Amino acid sequence: AASVKLLSDLTRDPDPLVAQSAITALSKIGNEPARRIIGAMRRDKKTPFMAVVTTASFRIADHLAAAGDRRGALAIYDEYCHPSQPVHIRRAALAGMLRLDSDGGEKRILEVLRGPDADLKPAAIAGVPALKSPRASETFAATMPKLSPDLQVLMIGALASRGDAAARRAISSETQNPNANVALAAIQALGAIGDASSVPVLTGVLEKRASAECVAAALASLQQLQDKAASDAILAAARQAPPDVRASLIDVLVGRHAVSAVPFLLEQAAQDDAKVAAAAFRGLGRLAEPPQLDAMIALLMNLRQPALEKEAAAAIIQVSRKIPDPARQSDAVLAACPKAQTVRQRCALLLVLGQTAGPKALEVVLTSMNNPDENIRDAAVRALANWPDPAAEKLLLEHARAARNPTHQVLLLRGYIRLLGLPANRTEEQRAQGYANALMLTRRADERRLVIAGLAEMTTPSALKLLGPMLDDPALQSEAAVAAIKLARASAAADRVQARAFVQKVLSFTQDPELQKEARGLLARLK
């Protein structure tokens, strides 16, 4: 306190940093003499450091409020609420005044909202969430019709922060507001504060076919509802909804992991509406468990719309993979095979067996490859080509060699190459030999590119040697060059001379600056 006189003199120092530091110091001392000095500067329009004086004044007001001098603090804030002050300062001052009001600022906020001062209204609304009055949400919801759309959006946010039942009711009513921005804000807010009672409101937005933005917001809010009863309410709404809305609500139920919806999904998967049935099958894949497999397989076999076969099969495959024992994942489908009466049914089951696998499933697929019906043979070949288990590796190679149908040979060969890339009980040399076997059957650049990609992941010099002929093929040079550099680096320790030779060969033709740089760096390390 003894330094106030000295600091007062320093506020007029020619050095701006000294003067500003003195003003700040006075505000931290904050006694009556210091307050008078800063008050005089605040009212002096010629003060060159008004921003620092403002900060100092707000600090003093905070000190006064903390010391219980409400009147002194309000006097300072009131000065800064004057229309001559910048908008952001006025709003900060109003916030300070609201904190000092005994009712939390409720009366003052209402006065501002009913008054003509548009600049202060956003700051007044910002004070609504902190109000303690139990009827505050109802009070300020009643002001909504008289506010501009921009302020209505802010009020919706303020009411949502309060999160009580009155706020929820008020926000729900605004989802039908004719102003699109206000309606959107209300729909989005319900996702945060809504409960089961909000479901009819949000589904009403969907059924009304509002704007795409509002529909997306309604679906997102349905997804976000925290009330545990909301899923049951959504399920009830889905039962009554028109098909296009029902499909969207099914997706919401799946996103909420509403397992209780599985019986409903089984019903909907049998519907004639393709969009609804497809959504139901997607949901079953996520939510159903192995005990529902028989019902799902029955749906696949009795599809009213064959176009949904892939969705139905994918769902069965997903659920089958939830069975812990891989050898049992095909059991339900295998049990259904004798019941398949039509070619379509048999082909559909083969499609699933090609992904669920297992020794017994493999036997059925191999037997079906000799079926007199062309469609069944084709489905069996595709099932074998998609086999996920490396145990079928040799079979794929054998059938690729024996295939008379060019399409079947390509499918089986691609399947064989894919399996070579999976972890299995084989050495690197055996894997390299596998790629050599594949190259002997390839006739197309696409299959050779698959081989190149597989070789690039190896570390043995024999894999690098297999790349040699493809480095001379203009159609494959680009992929082969990248693979050769990668392989040369990985196999250099085993055969440095060969690795260097391949890097030099790549440098002899590649025009890729990045690859050239990488190759030269590798060549330098191989010397």
N, C-alpha and C positions, 0 to 999 in steps of 0.2 A: 504493500500500500504506500510505503514511503517513496516509491519510485514514480508515482502517478504524475507528479509535476514534471519530472525529467522526461517521461515518456510523452507527455502532452507537447512539450517543446519539440521532441523528435518527430512528431507527426507532421511537422512542417520542414523536415530536413530535405535538402536538395537531392539527396540520394533516394530514389523511389523505393529501393529495397529496405532502407532504414525506416522510412516513413511508414510503409506498409507493415513492417514488423512491429513498430511501436503501436499501431492501431490494434493489431492482433493481441499484443501483450496487455493492452488496456482492457480488452474484452475478457481476457482470462482472469485478470484481477477482479473486475466486475463490481467494485464497491461504488458507492454513490458518486464520488468525484469522477471516477472513470466512466460511469454511465452518463454523467452530464456532458463530458467531453465528447463521447461518441454520439450522444443525442444531438449535440450541436452540429457535428459533422454530418449527421444524417439529414438534418434540415437545411444544411448549407448546399445549395445547388451547384456551387463552384468546386466542391470537393473533388480532387482528381482521381481519387481511389474509391469510387462509390461501391464497386463490387466487394472490396475488402471491408468497407464500412458495413455493408449489408450482412456479410457473414459474421462480423463482429456483433452486430445488433441482434441477430438471431441467437448467437451464443449467449448473449446477456439475457435475452428473453427466456431461454432454456434454464439458465441459472436461477432467474427470478421464480420461474414456475416450480423448480425443484425445491426452492426455499419456502414455498407457500405464498409468494407474492403474486397471486393470480392477476390482480388489477394492473400491476406494473408490467407483467408479461403481455397481457391483452393490449395494453396501450401501444406497445412496440409493434405487435402483430397488426393492430388496426391501422397504424401508419402505413405499413407495407401492403395493406389491402386496397389502398387508394388507387383509383383508375389510372393515375399518372405513372404507376410503377409497371415494370415489365410483367407480362402475363405469368411467367414461371415463378417470379417472386411473389406475386399476389396469391398464387395457388399454394405456395409453401406457407405463406402467412396464414391463409385460411385453415390449412391442415393443423397449424400450431394452435389456432383458436379453438378448433374442434376438440383437440386433446384436453383443453382446459375447461370446457363446458361441463357442468355437473351432470347433464343428461347425455354426455358423450358426443354432443353436437347435434342431436336429432332436430331440435327446434331450429338451430342455425342452418342446417342443411335444407330443411323445408323452406325457410325464408329465401335462401339462395335459389332453389329450384323454382320457386314461384315468382322470383324477381326477374328483372330485365338483364342482369349481368351474365351474359353468355360465357364470358371467359372463366368465371369461377365455378360454373356448374359441373364440369368434369371433376374438379377437385372435391366438390361437395359430395358427388356420387361415390368417390373413392373412400369417403368416410363411412358409408353405409355398412360395410361388412363388420366393422368394429362395434357397432351399436349394441347395447346390452338389453334394450327394451324388448320384451317378449313379443310385442306386436309391431316391431319395426318393419319386418318384412311385409306385413299387410299394409302398413302406412305408406311405404314407398312404392309398393306395387300399384297402389291407387294413383300415384303420380304419373304412371307410364303413359296414359293416353295424351297427356298434355305436353310430353317431351318430344323433341325432334327425333327422327329415326336414329341418328348417331348417338344421342344421349340414351335412347331406349336400349341400344346395344350395350352401352356402358352399364346401365342399370341392371340388365339381365346378368352381366358378369358379376356385379356387386351382390345381387340376390343369390346367385349361384354360390358365391363364397360363403354366404350365411348358411345355406344348405338345409334349412328347416322346411317343414311341410308347407307353410304359407308361401315360401319362396318357390317351392316346387310347383304349387298350384298356379302361381302367377306366371311362371316361365312356361308351363304347359299351355296356358291360354295364348301365349304369344307365338306358338308354333304355326298358328294360322294367320299371323299378321300379314296384311297385304304387302308390306314392304319386305322384299326378299332378304335383305341383309338382317333385318330384325328376326324374321322367321328362322333364318339359318343360325343365328346366334342362340336362339332359344332351343333349337333342335340339338345343337352341339352341347349346350349347357346341361341338358337332361342326361347326357351320357355320364356326367360327373355327379349329379345330385339325384338322378331319377331312381325309382324303385319299380316294383312290379306294376304299380298303378300307372306308370309312364308308358308301359308297353302298348296299350290301345292308342295312346296319343302318337307314338312314333310309327306304329303300323298304319295309322290313319294317314300319315304323310306319304307312306309308300302307296297306299290304295288310291290316294288323291292324284297320284302321278305328278307330283310336284317337279320342280326343276331337278336336273341330274345332280346338281350340287347338294340340294336339300335331301334327295333320296340317299345319296352316298353318306351324308351326315347322319341321317336317321339310322341307317344300317350300322354305322360305326358306333352310334350311341347305344343301340340295342346290344351290340357286342360288349360295350364297356360297363353296362349296368352291374353294380356290385351286389344288389339284393339277390339272395339265393333263390327266392321265389320267382325271380324274373324269368328264369329258363322255363319254368312250368307255364308262366303266362305267355311266353313267346310260342311255346308248343301249342297251347290252346288257340292262339291267334292263327298259327299256321294251318290248323285243321279247318278254319273257317275262311281262310284267305283265297282269293282267286289264284289260278295257277302261276302267273308270273311273280306275284308277291310271295306265294308259298315257296317257290324255288329259292328266292332270296332269303326267306326266313329259315329254310333248311340250312343254308350256308352259315347263317348266324348261329344256329343251334350247334352246328359242328364246331364252329370257332369257339363257342363257349364250353365245348366238351360236355354237352348235355347227354350223358349216356342214357338217361331215361327216354330219350327220343328214338332209340333204336327200333322198338316195335312200330312206331309211326313211320320210320324210314323204310322198313320192310314193306309196309302197305303202299307207300308212295312209289317205291321202285317198280311196282306192278302197274302204275298208272299209264294212261295213254299219252299224257302230255310228256313229250320228250325232255323238255327242260326240267320238269319236276323229277322225272325218273332219273335223269343223269345226276342231278343234285343229290338225290337220295342214295344212289350208288356210291358217289364220292363220300358222302357222310358215313355210309356203312363201312367203307374201307378204313375210316378213321376211328369210328366209335364201336363197331361190332366186335365181338369176341368169338373164339373158336366154336362155342356152343351154337352160334347162329349160322355156322357154315352150311349146314344142310338146307336151311331155308334160303340162303343166298344162292346156293347151287341150283335149287329148284327154280328160282327166279331166272337164272341164266338159261336154264334148259327150256323155259316156257316164255321167253321174251316175246312180247307183242311187237316190239320194234327191233329187228336185228341190228339196226344201226347203233344200238346201245351195248352191243356185245363186248366191245373193248372196255367200256366203263364197268360193266358187270364183272368181267374177268379180272380187271385190275383190283376191284374191291375184294374179290375172293382171294386173290394172291396176297394182298395186304394182310387180311385177317389170318390166312393160313400161316404166314410168317410170324404170327404171334405165338404159335405153338413152339415151345422151347426145344423139342427134339426135332432136328431137321429131317430125320428119317420118317417122321409121322406127319409132316406138313401136307403130303399129298393124299392122306388116307381118306378124307371126306370125298375128294374128287374121284378117287379110285373106286370108292363104294358106289358112286353114282354112274360110273361107266356102263355097267350092264343094263342100266335103265334107259340109256340113250337109244332112242328109236329112229331118229332121223340123222341124216348126214350133217345138218347144221348143228345138232346137239353134240354129236361126236367131235366135230371140228372145234366147237367152243370148249369142250372139256380138254382137248389136246392143247389148246391155247394156254389153259391154266397149268396143265401138267408141265409144260415147257418152262415154267417159272418156279413151280413148287418142288420139282425134281424128286430125287430119291430112287433107289434101285428098282422098286416095283413100278414106279411111274416110267422109268426108262424102258422097262420091258414092254409096257403098253405102247409107248411111242414107237419103238423099233418094230413091233408087230404091225402097227398101223401103217408103217412105211411100205408094207407089202399089200395093203388093202386094194381090192379091185377098183374102188372108187377114187377117181383122180383128185377130188377135193379133199378127201380124208388123207390121201398120200401127201398132198401139198401141206396140209395142216400139220402132219406129223414131221415132215422135213423142217418146217419153220419152228416147231417146238424143239426139235433136236438142235437146230442152229442157235436157238436162244438159251440153251441149257446153261444154268449158272454154275454147275459143279465141274471142276477140272477132271473129275473121274471119267467124263465122257470125251476127253480129248482125243484118244486113239480112235474111238468110234466115229467121231466127226471127220477125222482124216480119212479113214477107210471109206466112209460113204461119200465123201467129196471125190475121192479117186474113182469110185464106181459109178457116180451119178451120170446119167445120160442126158438129163434135162439141164441145160446150161444155167438156168436161173437157180435150180436147186444146188448145183455145184458151187455157184457164187455164194449162196446163203450159207452152205455148210462150211465152205472155206473161210468165210468171214467169222463164223462162229468158232472155228478152230483157232484162227489167229487171235481172237478175243480171249479165249481160254489160256493161250500161251502167255498172255500178259498177267494172268492171275497167279497169286501165290499157290504153289503146289509142291508135292514131294518129288522134286526133280533137281538135277544139277544145272548150272549155267550152261554147260556144254550140251546137255540134253535139250535144254530150251533153245539153244542156237540151232541144234539139229532140227528141232521142230519148225523153226522159221525157214530153214533150208528146204524142208519137205513142202512147206507152204509155197515157197517161191517156184518150186517145180510145177505147181498146179496153176499158178496165177497167169492170167491172160490179159488182165486189165490193170491200168495204172492205179486205179483206186485201191485195189487189194494190195498192190506193192507198197503203196503209201502206208497202209496199215502195218505191213511188215516193217517198214522203215521206222515207224513210230515205236514199235515194240523193240527193235534192235537198239534204238537210242537209249533205252533204259537199262541196257546190259553193261557188263564190265569185262567181258572176255574177248581176247583178240580174234577168236573165230567169228564173233559177231561183226567185227569191223571188216573182216575179209568178205563177209556176205554182202556188204554194202558196195564193194568194188564195182561190179557191173552196173549198178544203178547210178553211180557217179558219172557214167558215160552216157546215160539216157537223158536227153534234153527235157523230157516230160517229168523227170524225177530229180533232176540235179539239185534244185533248190532245197527240197526236203532232205535229200541224201547228204548234201553238204553240211547242213546243220547237225544232222545225226552223226556224221563222221567226226566232226570236231568234238562233239560231246563224248563219243565213244573213244576217240583217241586220248582224250584227257583221262578217262576212266580206266583205260587198258594200258596206259603208257608204262606202268610199273612192270607189267608182264611181257610186253614186247615193244620196247622203245623205238626200235628201227622201223617196225611196221607203222606205228603211230605217227612217226615223223613223215614217212612216205605218204600217208593219207592226207596229212595236213598240207603238205606241199602240193598234192594233187588238187585239193580244194582251192588253194591259192592260185593255181594255174588258170582257173576259169571263173571263180565267183566275182561278181560285180558289186556285191553287197558290202558297203563300207564297214558296217559293224562287224560282219562276219570276217572280213579281211583283217580288221584290227584284232579280233579275238584269235584268229589263226596265227598271225605273226607273233602275238604274245606267247601263244602255246609253243610255237616253233622255237622261240628263243629259250624257253625252259627245257626243251627236249634236246638241245645241243650238248 
